[in-house]
Amino acid sequence: MVASQLGLPAFSGFAALREQGARMSSNQSPRIHPTAIISAEAELADSVVVGAHAVIEGKVTIGPDCVLRPHALVCGPLTMGRGNIVYSGAVLGERPQHLKYNDEPTSTEIGDYNIFREQVTIHRGTTHSMRTKVGNRNFFMVNSHVGHDCTIGNNCILTNGCLVGGHCTLADNVYLSGNSAVNQFVRIGRLAMLSGLSATTKDIPPFVVQQYIDTVVGINVIGMRRAGLTQEQINAVRQAFRILFREGLTLSAAMARLEQELGAVDVAQEIITFLQHCPKGINFMRGRGREAA
């Protein structure tokens, strides 16, 4: 794995891209290219920029300082906050890829300062949750996909070609490497990482790194440091990882040990709380000769 990819603060391009969007859109009425197609139901804040051949379809609300690059497609019902940049070929809010979806009025909610690079697809919800939700300051790189009914937290990075199935939940600062895949209904905890060309069919606890198929390999130390966790917190995560993955305990026994030995530490309690809501179970380390709990 590349060390520079393990934490959001290391990516210096966010500030430059946001500044670029602000320069393009500040202090003026919406700038709409004459070839763009804008629904009569759409509401665009002052300072929005819409590029050539972009399409805004249906009931869409776009907040200040957003930029839609040429050939972007945004479909309502959708709301978008401030300072988002949608690059060419990205499709946000289109109908979900779900055989039972019947054009119900589901929606997509997007927060502030997200970046959607070329060919990114974000599908709106089904009647299961009625919405797909994206938080703030996330970076969706080229060809990444987020399926219906997903919830994406803040400061996540989804790199080129990664796939997130329907009904998934990503907490803050999750990192999905290139061409990785997340099975439907999976939850990924804060500051967890899925390495390139890897996949998971089960939940990934906070701070954990997975590689290959359903294989835990370690903890995201660099990401934790860059996110501002103290050495005491990182040491507690190390201890929790040892109990959970190296002691040969069942999941229930490991959780009891975590509560007993580390329950007073916030990051350990975060892991425990996550594990209490894992109906799909979690994966274990490679070479342990046991099934996931």
C-alpha positions in Angstrom: 0.0 0.0 0.0 1.1 3.6 -0.6 1.7 5.5 2.6 0.6 8.8 1.0 -2.8 7.3 0.3 -3.7 6.4 3.9 -5.1 9.7 5.1 -7.2 12.5 3.7 -5.0 15.4 4.9 -2.1 14.1 2.7 -4.1 14.8 -0.4 -3.2 18.4 -1.3 -5.4 18.7 -4.3 -8.6 19.3 -2.4 -7.9 22.9 -1.5 -6.7 23.7 -5.0 -9.8 22.2 -6.6 -12.2 24.0 -4.2 -10.4 27.3 -4.8 -10.7 26.7 -8.5 -14.4 26.1 -8.2 -14.8 29.2 -6.1 -12.9 31.4 -8.6 -15.1 30.1 -11.4 -18.3 30.8 -9.6 -18.0 33.6 -7.0 -19.9 36.8 -6.8 -22.1 36.4 -9.8 -25.5 35.1 -10.9 -25.6 31.5 -12.2 -23.5 31.1 -15.3 -25.2 28.6 -17.6 -23.7 27.7 -21.0 -26.3 28.1 -23.7 -26.1 24.4 -24.7 -26.9 23.2 -21.1 -30.4 21.8 -20.5 -31.9 22.9 -17.2 -35.2 21.6 -15.8 -37.9 24.2 -15.0 -38.1 22.6 -11.6 -34.4 23.2 -10.8 -33.3 25.8 -8.3 -29.7 27.1 -8.7 -28.1 29.4 -6.2 -26.3 32.5 -7.3 -22.7 31.7 -8.2 -23.5 28.2 -9.7 -21.6 27.4 -13.0 -23.1 25.0 -15.5 -20.9 23.9 -18.4 -21.6 23.1 -22.0 -24.1 20.3 -22.7 -24.6 19.6 -19.0 -28.1 18.4 -18.0 -30.1 19.1 -14.9 -33.1 16.9 -14.9 -36.2 17.1 -12.6 -36.4 18.7 -9.2 -32.8 19.6 -8.4 -31.6 22.1 -5.8 -27.9 23.2 -6.2 -26.3 25.3 -3.5 -23.8 28.2 -3.8 -20.4 27.9 -5.6 -21.1 24.5 -7.2 -19.6 23.8 -10.6 -21.0 21.4 -13.2 -18.4 20.7 -15.8 -19.4 20.0 -19.5 -21.6 16.9 -20.1 -22.3 16.3 -16.4 -25.8 14.9 -15.6 -27.7 15.6 -12.4 -31.1 14.0 -11.8 -33.7 14.9 -9.3 -35.1 14.6 -6.8 -31.6 15.7 -5.6 -30.3 18.4 -3.3 -26.7 19.5 -3.3 -25.0 21.8 -0.8 -22.2 24.3 -1.3 -19.0 24.1 -3.3 -19.4 20.8 -5.0 -17.6 20.1 -8.3 -19.1 17.6 -10.8 -16.8 16.7 -13.6 -17.6 15.7 -17.2 -19.5 12.5 -17.6 -20.5 12.1 -14.0 -24.1 11.0 -13.3 -25.6 11.9 -9.9 -29.1 10.9 -8.8 -30.0 8.6 -11.7 -32.5 5.7 -11.1 -31.1 2.8 -9.1 -30.0 -0.4 -10.6 -32.7 -2.4 -8.8 -35.1 -4.7 -10.5 -38.0 -3.8 -8.1 -37.6 -0.1 -8.5 -40.7 1.4 -10.0 -40.0 5.1 -10.4 -40.9 5.9 -6.8 -40.0 9.5 -5.8 -36.8 8.6 -4.0 -33.9 11.0 -3.7 -30.2 11.8 -3.4 -28.8 14.2 -0.8 -25.3 15.6 -1.3 -23.5 17.8 1.3 -20.8 20.4 0.8 -17.4 20.5 -1.0 -17.5 17.1 -2.6 -15.5 16.3 -5.8 -17.0 14.0 -8.4 -14.5 13.2 -11.1 -15.2 11.9 -14.6 -17.7 9.1 -15.0 -18.6 8.8 -11.3 -22.1 7.4 -10.7 -24.2 8.0 -7.6 -27.7 6.4 -7.7 -30.7 7.5 -5.8 -32.4 5.4 -3.1 -35.1 2.8 -3.4 -38.1 2.4 -1.1 -35.8 0.6 1.3 -34.5 3.9 2.7 -35.9 6.4 0.1 -32.5 8.1 -0.3 -28.8 7.9 -1.0 -26.8 10.3 1.2 -23.3 11.8 0.7 -21.8 13.9 3.4 -19.1 16.6 3.1 -15.6 16.8 1.6 -15.5 13.5 -0.1 -13.5 12.7 -3.2 -14.9 10.3 -5.7 -12.3 9.5 -8.3 -12.8 8.5 -11.9 -15.3 5.7 -12.5 -16.1 5.1 -8.9 -19.7 4.0 -8.2 -22.0 4.3 -5.2 -25.2 2.2 -5.3 -28.7 3.0 -4.1 -29.5 3.6 -0.5 -25.9 4.1 0.6 -24.8 6.5 3.2 -21.3 8.1 2.7 -19.8 10.0 5.7 -17.3 12.9 5.5 -13.8 13.0 4.2 -13.9 9.7 2.4 -11.8 8.9 -0.7 -13.1 6.5 -3.3 -10.3 6.0 -5.8 -10.5 5.0 -9.5 -12.9 2.2 -10.3 -14.0 1.3 -6.8 -17.5 -0.1 -6.4 -19.9 0.3 -3.5 -23.0 -1.9 -3.6 -26.4 -0.9 -2.5 -27.4 -0.2 1.1 -23.8 0.2 2.3 -22.6 2.6 5.0 -19.2 4.3 5.0 -18.2 6.2 8.1 -15.9 9.2 8.1 -12.4 9.1 6.6 -12.9 5.7 4.9 -10.4 5.0 2.1 -11.3 2.6 -0.8 -8.4 2.0 -3.1 -8.4 1.5 -6.8 -10.8 -1.2 -8.3 -11.9 -2.4 -4.9 -15.4 -3.6 -4.3 -17.8 -3.5 -1.3 -20.6 -6.0 -1.2 -24.2 -4.7 -0.6 -25.3 -4.0 3.0 -21.7 -3.8 4.2 -20.7 -1.2 6.9 -17.2 0.2 7.0 -16.0 2.0 10.1 -14.1 5.2 10.5 -10.6 5.4 9.1 -10.8 1.9 7.8 -9.1 1.1 4.5 -9.8 -1.4 1.7 -6.7 -2.0 -0.5 -6.5 -2.0 -4.3 -8.0 -4.9 -6.2 -9.6 -6.1 -2.9 -13.2 -6.9 -1.9 -15.2 -7.3 1.2 -18.4 -9.2 1.8 -18.5 -8.4 5.5 -18.3 -5.4 7.7 -14.9 -3.7 8.3 -14.4 -2.3 11.8 -13.0 1.2 12.4 -9.2 1.6 11.8 -8.8 -1.8 10.2 -7.1 -2.4 6.8 -8.2 -5.2 4.5 -6.6 -6.7 1.4 -7.4 -9.4 -1.0 -10.8 -11.0 -0.6 -12.3 -10.7 3.0 -8.8 -10.6 4.6 -7.8 -8.4 7.5 -4.1 -7.5 7.5 -3.6 -4.7 10.0 -4.6 -1.2 11.2 -4.4 2.2 9.4 -1.7 3.8 11.6 -0.8 6.5 9.1 -4.4 7.4 8.6 -5.0 7.6 12.3 -2.0 9.9 12.8 -3.0 12.2 10.0 -6.5 12.3 11.4 -5.1 13.6 14.7 -5.5 10.6 16.9 -3.1 10.6 19.9 -0.5 8.0 20.6 -2.6 6.7 23.5 -5.5 6.2 21.1 -3.4 4.5 18.5 -1.9 2.2 21.2 -5.5 1.3 22.3 -6.4 0.4 18.7 -3.3 -1.8 18.5 -4.4 -3.6 21.7 -7.9 -3.9 20.5 -6.7 -5.4 17.2 -4.6 -7.9 19.0 -7.5 -9.1 21.1 -9.9 -9.1 18.2 -7.8 -10.8 15.6 -4.7 -12.5 17.2 -5.9 -14.1 20.4 -8.0 -16.9 18.8 -11.2 -15.8 20.5 -14.7 -16.0 19.2 -16.2 -12.6 18.4 -18.4 -12.5 21.5 -15.5 -13.4 23.7 -13.2 -10.8 22.1 -15.9 -8.1 22.6 -16.1 -9.0 26.3 -12.4 -8.7 26.6 -12.4 -5.4 24.8 -15.0 -4.0 27.1 -13.2 -5.2 30.2 -9.7 -4.1 29.3 -10.2 -1.1 27.0 -13.8 0.0 27.5 -12.8 3.3 29.0 -10.9 4.4 25.9 -13.0 6.2 23.3 -11.5 4.5 20.2 -11.9 1.1 21.7 -15.5 1.9 22.6 -16.0 3.0 19.0 -14.9 -0.5 17.9 -17.1 -2.2 20.4 -20.1 -0.2 19.4 -19.5 -1.0 15.7 -19.2 -4.7 16.5 -22.5 -4.7 18.3 -24.2 -3.9 15.0 -22.6 -6.3 12.5 -25.3 -8.7 11.2 -23.0 -9.7 8.4 -20.1 -10.4 10.7 -16.5 -9.4 10.2 -13.5 -11.0 8.5 -10.4 -12.4 10.2 -6.8 -12.4 9.4 -5.4 -14.6 6.6 -3.9 -17.9 7.6 -5.9 -18.4 10.8 -7.8 -21.4 9.4 -11.2 -20.2 10.7 -14.3 -18.7 9.3 -15.4 -15.1 9.8 -17.6 -14.5 12.8 
